[in-house]
Amino acid sequence: MLPKTNIERELARIKASTTPSNEILDAVYQILKEDFNKESEIASRLKSKSNVGITNKFDFELMESPNIYHISQIKKICIEYRLRFLDSKYFKGKIPQSGISKIKQLEKLHGIEIKGFKIMAPSKLFKLEDKDDPLLFAPIGNGYYYLIHKWGNDLHPLRKALVWPFKGIVNLTITTLLISYLATLLVPSGLFSKSDTAAEFWIIYFFMFKSIAAVVIFYGFALGKNFNPVIWNSKYFNA
């Protein structure tokens, strides 16, 4: 009986007989060196300070339409969830290896060098590292951006509701009125007088509103907070 042919062993034999081992190692080393240099160059571009007016010439036929977003859509999401959309140079977190690899793939696919990166993330990610989900974009012109990569965990399911008061002065006023009303309901009946009347309730409510509003105003001014439509693309921390 003739033995079966092990094709992997035959391939290794052919390689050993036709390619010196030192040439293989040199070739692998060169590939790894070029790959490392490419990643270092991409990391440098992510921290570039010259992102103004940059447009990337992607091949339209190769672009995935679900990844194309207009600045108005990005702005709306940032306002709804109190996020910021800033140049990648302001991002203090770490761009994952998967993100770098995605950039390399896109550059090879479209035959371009991508520049002008933008990141959408919570404000704190532009100061400290966190686990919330940042999104990496690149400009493609006319107010449109191409979503390159998303990493990390999703936002908290209640984030939209929790940041709703910060969308504007009307939202904040309504929230303060509601909290004041709930706080007034917690005041025991007859605490300030023997009779429990509607007039007494609304007087307590008025003073409760003034107290809570004072705390809100002090908090806003002391910490330099502002409303979502103002900060979504602001590079300043106290915005």
Secondary structure, DSSP 4 states (H G I P E B T S, - for coil): -PPPP-HHHHHHHHHHHHS-HHHHHHHHHHHHHHHHHHHHHHHHHHT-S--TT------GGG--GGGEEEHHHHHHHHHHHTEEEEEGGG--S---HHHHHHHHHHHHHHTS-----EEEEEGGGGTS--SB--EEEEEEETTEEEEEEE-SBPPPTTHHHHTGGGG-HHHHHHHHHHHHHHHHHTSPTTSS-SS--HHHHHHHHHHHHHHHHHHHHHHHHHTT---HHHHTT---S--
